[in-house]
């Protein structure tokens, strides 16, 4: 029951691994925030350019898919 309700579960008895888990979680949140910023920025730029008539719908779709690929590769 404790494993199902725990935020983290260590595979061993070494509590020094907690620091590594905390560092990993901080890095993960940093990457998630980068991905949000990248995605919102590219899509906002595409929206503004599309609303202004600077790009056609096909190029806007390519831009959107490119931002999605950038988020996945990050």
C-alpha positions in Angstrom: 0.0 0.0 0.0 2.8 2.4 0.8 4.4 2.1 -2.7 1.1 3.0 -4.4 0.7 6.2 -2.3 4.3 7.4 -2.2 5.5 10.3 -4.3 8.8 8.4 -4.9 10.0 4.9 -4.0 13.7 4.1 -3.7 14.9 0.7 -4.9 17.5 0.4 -2.1 18.3 1.5 1.4 20.7 4.4 0.5 19.0 7.7 1.4 21.7 9.6 -0.6 19.6 8.6 -3.7 17.0 11.0 -2.6 19.2 14.0 -3.6 19.6 12.5 -7.1 15.8 12.0 -7.4 15.2 15.6 -6.3 17.8 16.9 -8.9 16.2 14.8 -11.6 12.8 16.2 -10.8 14.1 19.7 -10.9 15.7 19.1 -14.3 12.5 17.5 -15.6 10.4 20.5 -14.5 13.0 22.8 -16.2 12.6 20.9 -19.5 8.8 21.0 -19.2 8.9 24.8 -18.7 11.2 25.1 -21.7 8.9 23.1 -23.8 5.9 25.2 -22.8 7.7 28.4 -23.6 9.0 27.0 -27.0 5.6 25.8 -28.0 3.7 28.9 -27.0 6.2 31.2 -28.5 6.3 29.5 -31.9 2.5 29.1 -32.0 2.0 32.7 -31.0 4.4 33.9 -33.7 2.6 31.7 -36.3 -0.8 33.0 -35.1 0.3 36.6 -35.5 1.9 36.0 -38.8 -1.1 34.1 -40.0 -3.6 36.7 -38.9 -1.5 39.4 -40.6 -1.5 37.4 -43.8 2.3 37.0 -43.9 2.2 33.2 -44.2 -0.2 30.8 -45.9 -2.1 28.1 -44.1 0.2 25.3 -45.3 3.3 27.1 -44.0 1.5 27.7 -40.7 0.8 24.0 -40.4 4.4 23.2 -41.1 5.5 25.7 -38.5 3.1 24.1 -36.0 4.4 20.6 -36.7 8.0 21.8 -36.5 7.4 23.3 -33.0 5.8 20.0 -32.0 8.9 18.1 -33.2 11.2 20.6 -31.4 9.3 19.9 -28.1 9.6 16.1 -28.5 13.3 16.3 -29.3 14.0 18.6 -26.4 
